[in-house]
Amino acid sequence: MSLQPREQASLKAFNSFGIEAQARLFVQTHTDQQVREALALGEQRQLPLLVIGGGSNLLLTRDVEALVLHMASRGLRILADDGVQVLVEAEAGELWHPFVQWTLQQGLGGLENLSLIPGTVGAAPMQNIGAYGVELKDHFVGLTALDRRSGELRDFSRDECAFAYRDSLFKHEAGRWLILRVRFALSRIAAVRLDYGPLRQRLSEQGIEQPTPMQVSQAICAIRREKLPDPAELGNAGSFFKNPQVPAELAERLRGEYPDLVAYPQADGRVKLAAGWLIERAGWKGCRQGEVGVHRLQALVLVNYGNASGQQVLDLARQIQADVAQRFAVYLEMEPNVY
């Protein structure tokens, strides 16, 4: 299958905010060879490169004067199985949630808490996605990436990826590595994580005392659907801000002023604050400015009501950042990549 590049292609269907922007040149790749051909095409046309997967962590504020490479590779496979521990591999273009559901259908536990997260498998390690007490790194084994400098393939172990909270080596060396496939170690023996209070409550209300991974996944999907808007119905990129980690002294001072502060002590002595609580306490929840706003049920989610521009979304985000910084002396970092 040869590349089929398109000039001045609309990216509206390739970003979950549903924002209209055009790519100078757009290609979809399904194989490693096509990825190499796309990179060569970009060099030939002297265009910078923007790699996208599901577009669920992307805010487009202008047309993209670059070659936009959409990773569309597919493939799910079991590499090793000793009857208990199972090594699975997924191509970068696989959608994350269907991949998680596939692992559960194979009787494999581990990724159930990460159900219904939008995006692709290849994008997931970039920011070490996490939810409901589990992070990608907890079950990650390795990945294969293309080094754009040398053109060689390299396998990365978990330690080499330098995972941290919503962070990895690949964010710090943006533009060098192009992730092609990712591997996870999962288990046929259930060891579910129920650290998140509302998850335990939901299962208890259903009379489920010893949930299976599939039941945990179903409960999490129900919780997420209640809290988060479907991008197909209301454009958004999920949680727009990271939960900030602050010095313990600042957290104690804030707790003195706000006894209901939502905070979680960290192993390094800092304290993680709930960004959603800070935004809601500042009065932004449900706020609307024309075509953009803060979701009425979840203060962490900025939404496009239909015809917003990326710049309008960014302007609202910056207003929230400034207000939270002024009120609480806390800086909120945006999660999506802004282009």
N, C-alpha and C positions, 0 to 999 in steps of 0.2 A: 504494500500500500504506500503510495507516494504522498508527500506532503501536499496540502491544498491551501496555500496561504491566501488570506483575504485582505484586501486593502480597506482602510477606513471602516473597520468592522465595529458594530455596536457591541458594547460590553454589558449592556443592561441585564442580560440573562446570565451573566457570569459574575455578578456580585450580589450578595444577599440583601444589600440595601435597596437593590433595584434602581440604582442611579444610572442615568444615561451618560455615557462617555464613549468615545471612539478610540480604537487602537489603530495606530499608524499601519501596523501589519499584525495579523492574527493567525496563529497556527495551532492545531491540535495534534498531539503526539500520542501514539499508542504503543511504541516500542522504544528500546534503547537506541536503535539505529535512527529512528525518526527524531529523537531528541538531539542526537549529534548533527543530523541534517538541519534541524531548526537553528542550532547554534551557529552552524556554518553560514546559513542564510542571513542571520543577523549580522555576522561579521562582514559578509559580502555587501550587505546594504548599509553597513556602518550605522546600525541602530543599536541602542542599549536594549537590555532584556528585562522583561517583567514576567516572572513565572507565577501562574495562578493555578489553584486547584478548584475548590468549591466556591471561592470568593467570599467565604463567610468571615474572614478576618481582614477585610479590605475596605477602605474608604477612598473612593475616587473623587478627587476635587477638581479634576480637569481632564481633558483628552490626554491619552497616553501616547506620547511621541516615542514609541519603542516597538519592538517586536514582542507581542504578548504571546507567551507559550502556555497553552492550556494542557496540563498533564491529564491525559485521558486513558492511561494504561489500565488494564484489568487483569486480575488473576489472584486467586486465593488457593493456598496449598498447605498441606501438612508435610513438614520436612522430617519430623521424627516423633515417635510415639512409643513410650515404654509402658503404656498401660495406665500411667498416672500423670507424668509430666509430658506435655505435648508442645512441640515447637511448630509455630505456624508462621507463614509469610504472606504478606499482601502487597500487591503492586501499588505504587504511589497514587494512581488515579482512582483507586477504589474509594467509594464514599464511606466515611467512617461508621455511621450508624448501621448500614447494612452489613458491614464487616463484623461489627460487634454481634449482630443478630446471627450471622453465620457461625461465629464461634460458639454461641450458646446452643445453636441447633446441632452442633457436633458434640454437645455435652461437655463443653469446656468453660470453666469459670475463670474469672479474673478481671474481665473488662466490663462486667455488667453495670458497675457504677458510672461508667462513661457513656452510657446509652443516650441516644438522641442528641449528642453533640454534633453540630453541623460541620461540614468540611470534608476533607479527604485524608486518607491514611498518610500520604506523603507530607502533608502540612502539619500533622499532629505532633511530630517530634520537635518542630521548630520552636513551639512555645510550651512544650511539655504539658499538653492539655490535662486538665484535672477537674474533678467534680465529686461531691459527696464523699470526701475522705480518701479518694484514690487519684493518683497521678499516673500518666502514661509510663513514667520511668519505673513504676513499681513492677511492671510485667514486661518491660522492654528488654530485649536481648541484643539486638543489633540492627543495623541498616546498611544498605549499599547506596553510595552516592557517587555522582560523576564530578570529578574535579575539573572545573572549567579552565583552570590555569594549565593543567598538564594534559587534559583529555583522558586521564586514567580513571578507572573505577577504584573505589576504596571502601572497604568494610569498616564500620565503626562499632566498637563495643559500647556498652552503657557508660562506662567511666569516661571514655573518649568524647562522649557527647556533652559532657559538662552540664548536665541537667540541673536546673534550679527552679524556683517558683516562676512559672510562665516564662521560662528562659532556657536557652541551650547555646552550645557552640555555634549553631547554624544561624542564630540571630546576630551573633557578634561578628561572624564572617559572612554576612549577607552578600549574596552575589557570587560567592565562590563555589558553594556546594549545591548540587541539584540532586535531591533525594529521589531514588528510583524505586526502592522497595524496603519494607520494614518487617522485622521479625519479633515475635513475642513468645514468652514461655507461659503457658496456661496449664490448668490442672483439671483432671477428671474427678478430683475430690473437692467438694465444695468447701470454701473457706470465705464466706461472704463477709463484707465489711459493712457494719451498720452504725458507724460513728455518727451519722447525721440524724439528729433528733426527729425531724419530720418524717424521715424514711422509716425509722423504727415505729413511729406512731401510725403511719399509714398501714404498715404490715400488721401491726397489732390490731388495728380496727378491722382488718380483714380476717382476723383469727389465725394469722400465720405466725407461728412461734419459731419454726425452724425453716426459713425460706430457702428455696433453691436459687441459684444464680438467675434463672429465667424469671422467677417471681420478683427478685430484687430489680431486675431490668424493667419489668412491667410497672412496678411501683414508681420507679424513677421517671419513666416516660410519662406517667400520669401526673406526677408532681411538676415536671418541666412544662408540660402542656398547659397546666393551670397557671404557671407563673410567667412563662415566656411566650411572646407572640410568634406565630408561624411566619417565617419570612415570605412564604408564598402569599400570605394574606396582608402582612404589614411589614414593609422592608425594615430589616434590622441586622445587626451583626452580633446578636447575643450580648453578653456582658461587655460594656464599652470601656470600663475602667478596671484596672487591677485593684485587688485589696492591698492597701498600702501597709508596709511594715515600718513601724516607728520606734524610737527609743522608749524604753519602759517608763522613763520619767514623764514624757509627753502623754503617754497613755494614762498614767495615774492622774496627771493634772486634768485631762479631759474627763476622766471618770468622776473626779470631784465636782466638775461642773454639770456633767450629764451622767447620772447614775445608771441610766439604761444603755450606756455605750456598749456596743457589741465588739468584743475584743478577744483575741486568742493568743496566749503566750507562746513564743517560739523557742526552739532549742538554743538559739544563739543569744537569747536574752532580750531580743526585741519583741514587739507585740504586733500582731496582724490585726488591723481594724477592718470592719466591714464597710467597703466603699458604698454599698447600697444604703446603709444606715446613715452615713455622713451626708449623702445626697438628699435622702428623704428628710433628715433632720433640718437641712438647709432650706427645705420647702420646694424642691424641684420636682418631686414626684407628681406626674400627671400634667406638668406644665407643657403648654403648646405655644409655639411661635410660628404661625403660618403653617407651612408644610412639614415642619419638623417638631419633635417633642420628646419628652421623657415619658415612658410607658406608664399608664395609670396603675398598673399592678406591680411593676418592678422598676425601681429607681435606677438600676444599673443599665437599663436598656434604652438607648436612643432609637427613635423610629422615624421612618419616612412615611408620611401620610399619603403620598402619591406622586408628587412632582417635585420633591425637594432636590436641591443640588448638593453635591458633596461638601461644597464650601459652607452651605447653610448648616449642615450637620456639624462640621468642624467648628463653626462659630459658636453654636450652642454648647458644644463640649468645652470650649475654652472659657465660656462664661461660667460654667459649672466649676471648672478647675479653679478659676480665680475666686469664686465665692467660697468654696470649701477651704481654700488656702487662707482666706481672710478670716473666716469664722473659727477654724480649728487648727490653723498652722500646719496643715497636712496637704501635701501635693499628691494629686491623683494622676497616675500615669495611664495613658490610653492603651488599650489592648490592640485594636486594629492597626494594621499598617496603613499609613496615610500616603496617598500618591497625589 
